[in-house]
């Protein structure tokens, strides 16, 4: 098959799905994303405060928002080129179950608590809204790569919903292991990867029970920036008891996500018997 033939038949190639194709999409996306992040960080190195990615609006713009916008363009262009962009936002091909609403609750509640408890005055003007705005692109890119492209490829490859959900969550977790590059694995990285895996399981459940990936994108878009802001530049002891209580309760939600995710692994059922039409 020539390159031209492959390009003309790209939709059929991806519609056949498969495990290795899911890995390929995530791997290529991550390489391009990291490359863009490195280029931006290098180009603006002299104007950034390396003490924290949330030290100023410029730091958030260069280190967080700009790479995520580039990542969004990459995955959106890819999905549009193979005819998947519209179908991914249609109703899920496998119905959800009532117990899956628990995933929505245990992810949404800590977001609300962090929004209440954050010490907004600890950040320079514009940092918080820009970080929240960047969250929209984080949710969009990471969900489209994992619960969109990867999960879709696994479903089309004939895998059961449990296997597809687990592999997509594993890909999501491995994407968050890049912090160990150059410095080696640490307990912090292992905890992050573990949490990311079970958070990925919860996002799968959110997408399935609501029937649309859009809700997973939006909930993910609120989770990451509020986590960043709660942990980034806020002291261990909050400036007020009010904030300390809410942020402490919210931090316990991470443990709940992991615990619920373990149980959910045994409850996920279903299989896409016939891939939905793309047109």
C-alpha positions in Angstrom: 0.0 0.0 0.0 1.4 3.4 -1.0 1.4 6.4 1.3 -1.4 7.9 -0.8 -3.5 4.8 -0.6 -3.1 4.7 3.2 -4.1 8.3 3.5 -7.2 7.8 1.3 -8.2 4.7 3.4 -7.3 6.2 6.8 -10.9 6.0 8.1 -11.1 2.2 7.4 -7.7 1.7 9.0 -8.7 3.4 12.2 -12.2 2.0 12.2 -10.8 -1.6 12.5 -9.5 -0.5 15.9 -7.0 -2.5 18.0 -4.9 -2.4 21.1 -1.7 -1.2 19.5 -3.4 1.6 17.6 -4.7 2.9 21.0 -1.1 2.9 22.3 0.1 4.5 19.1 -2.3 7.4 19.2 -1.6 8.2 22.8 2.2 7.8 22.3 2.4 10.1 19.3 0.1 12.7 20.9 2.2 12.7 24.1 5.5 13.0 22.1 4.1 16.0 20.2 2.7 17.6 23.3 5.9 17.2 25.3 7.9 18.6 22.3 5.7 21.7 22.2 6.0 22.2 25.9 9.8 21.9 25.8 10.0 24.4 22.9 7.8 26.9 24.7 9.6 26.5 28.0 13.0 27.0 26.2 11.9 29.9 24.2 10.5 31.9 27.2 12.9 30.6 29.8 14.3 34.0 30.6 10.9 35.5 31.3 9.5 32.8 33.6 9.6 32.3 37.3 10.6 28.7 37.8 9.6 28.6 41.4 6.0 27.8 40.5 4.0 27.3 37.3 1.4 29.5 39.0 3.7 32.4 40.0 2.3 34.8 37.4 0.0 35.0 34.4 3.0 34.6 32.1 3.9 31.3 33.7 0.4 29.9 33.5 0.2 31.0 29.9 3.5 29.5 28.7 3.8 26.4 30.9 0.1 25.4 31.1 -2.3 27.0 28.7 -0.3 27.3 25.5 0.8 23.6 25.5 -2.7 22.4 26.2 -4.1 24.6 23.3 -1.5 23.0 21.0 -2.5 19.6 22.3 -6.1 20.3 21.6 -5.4 21.3 18.0 -3.4 18.1 17.5 -6.1 15.7 18.7 -9.0 17.6 17.2 -7.3 17.6 13.8 -6.5 13.9 14.0 -10.0 12.9 15.0 -11.6 15.2 12.3 -9.2 13.7 9.7 -10.5 10.2 10.3 -14.2 11.2 10.7 -14.4 10.5 14.4 -14.9 14.0 15.9 -18.7 14.2 15.5 -19.4 10.6 16.4 -17.4 10.8 19.6 -19.9 13.4 20.9 -22.9 11.2 20.2 -24.6 9.0 22.8 -22.4 6.2 24.2 -23.0 2.8 22.4 -23.3 1.0 25.8 -25.9 2.1 28.4 -24.8 3.1 31.8 -26.0 1.7 35.2 -27.4 3.6 38.1 -24.4 2.8 40.4 -22.1 4.7 38.0 -23.6 8.0 39.2 -21.4 7.5 42.3 -18.4 8.4 40.1 -20.0 11.7 39.2 -20.6 12.5 42.8 -17.2 11.6 44.2 -15.4 13.6 41.5 -17.7 16.6 41.6 -17.8 17.1 45.4 -14.1 17.7 45.9 -14.2 20.2 43.0 -16.9 22.2 44.8 -15.0 22.0 48.1 -11.8 23.2 46.5 -13.6 26.1 44.8 -15.0 27.1 48.2 -11.8 26.6 50.2 -9.1 28.1 47.8 -7.2 31.1 49.1 -7.7 33.1 45.9 -5.6 36.0 47.4 -2.5 33.8 47.4 -2.2 34.2 43.7 -1.3 37.1 41.5 -4.2 38.8 39.6 -5.4 36.8 36.7 -3.7 33.5 37.6 -6.8 31.7 39.0 -9.1 32.5 36.0 -6.4 31.7 33.5 -5.7 28.4 35.2 -9.4 27.5 35.2 -9.6 28.4 31.6 -6.6 26.2 30.8 -8.5 23.4 32.5 -11.0 23.4 29.7 -8.2 22.4 27.3 -6.8 19.9 29.7 -10.2 18.1 30.0 -10.7 18.3 26.2 -7.3 16.9 25.2 -6.9 14.2 27.8 -10.4 12.9 27.4 -10.4 12.9 23.6 -7.1 11.1 23.6 -8.0 8.4 26.2 -11.8 8.1 26.6 -12.3 9.2 23.0 -9.6 7.8 20.6 -8.1 5.1 22.8 -11.3 3.7 24.2 -13.0 3.9 20.7 -10.1 1.9 19.2 -10.3 -0.7 21.9 -14.1 -1.0 21.4 -13.7 -1.3 17.7 -11.1 -4.0 18.3 -13.7 -6.1 20.0 -12.6 -5.7 23.6 -15.1 -5.9 26.5 -16.0 -2.7 28.3 -14.0 -3.7 31.3 -10.8 -4.3 29.3 -11.3 -1.2 27.3 -11.9 1.0 30.3 -8.9 -0.5 32.1 -6.5 -0.1 29.2 -7.7 3.5 28.5 -7.2 4.3 32.2 -3.8 2.7 32.1 -2.8 4.8 29.1 -4.1 7.9 30.9 -2.0 7.0 34.0 1.1 6.4 32.0 0.7 9.8 30.3 1.0 11.2 33.8 4.2 9.3 34.5 6.3 11.7 32.4 7.2 13.6 35.6 9.7 10.7 36.3 11.6 11.3 33.1 15.1 12.4 33.9 14.6 12.1 37.7 13.5 8.5 38.1 10.4 7.2 39.8 9.5 8.6 43.2 6.7 7.9 45.7 5.0 11.1 44.6 5.0 9.9 41.0 3.7 6.5 41.9 0.9 8.0 43.9 0.0 10.3 41.1 0.0 7.5 38.5 -2.2 5.4 40.8 -4.7 8.2 41.3 -4.7 9.0 37.6 -5.5 5.4 36.8 -8.6 5.3 39.0 -9.6 8.8 38.1 -9.5 7.5 34.5 -11.9 4.7 35.5 -14.2 7.3 37.1 -14.2 9.4 33.9 -15.1 6.4 31.9 -18.1 5.8 34.3 -19.1 9.5 34.1 -19.0 9.3 30.3 -21.0 6.1 30.2 -23.7 7.0 32.7 -24.3 10.5 31.3 -24.2 9.1 27.8 -21.8 11.6 26.4 -18.0 12.3 26.6 -18.8 16.0 27.0 -19.6 15.6 30.7 -16.4 13.8 31.3 -14.5 16.6 29.6 -16.2 19.3 31.7 -15.8 17.4 35.0 -12.1 16.7 34.2 -11.7 20.4 33.2 -12.7 21.5 36.7 -10.8 18.8 38.5 -7.3 19.5 37.3 -7.1 23.2 37.8 -8.7 23.2 41.2 -6.2 20.5 42.2 -3.3 22.5 40.9 -4.4 25.6 42.7 -5.1 23.8 46.0 -1.7 22.2 46.0 0.5 24.5 44.0 1.2 27.6 46.0 -1.0 27.2 49.0 0.7 26.5 52.4 0.0 23.3 54.2 -1.9 25.3 56.9 -4.5 27.6 55.3 -4.8 31.2 56.3 -8.3 30.5 57.8 -9.9 27.6 59.5 -12.7 27.8 56.9 -10.4 27.2 54.0 -8.4 24.5 55.9 -11.6 22.4 56.6 -12.8 22.5 53.0 -9.5 21.7 51.4 -8.8 18.9 53.9 -12.1 17.3 53.2 -11.5 17.7 49.4 -8.0 16.1 49.7 -9.6 13.0 51.3 -11.7 12.7 48.0 -8.6 11.4 46.3 -8.6 8.3 48.5 -12.3 7.9 47.8 -11.7 8.0 44.1 -9.1 5.2 44.4 -11.2 3.1 46.7 -14.3 3.4 44.5 -12.3 2.7 41.4 -11.0 -0.6 42.8 -14.6 -1.7 43.4 -15.8 -0.4 40.1 -13.3 -2.6 38.2 -15.3 -5.7 39.3 -18.7 -4.1 38.3 -18.1 -2.9 34.8 -19.9 -4.9 32.2 -20.8 -4.7 28.6 -19.4 -4.9 25.1 -20.0 -3.0 21.9 -21.2 -5.7 19.6 -21.3 -3.6 16.5 -19.4 -0.4 16.0 -21.7 2.6 15.6 -21.8 4.2 12.1 -19.4 7.1 11.6 -21.5 9.0 9.2 
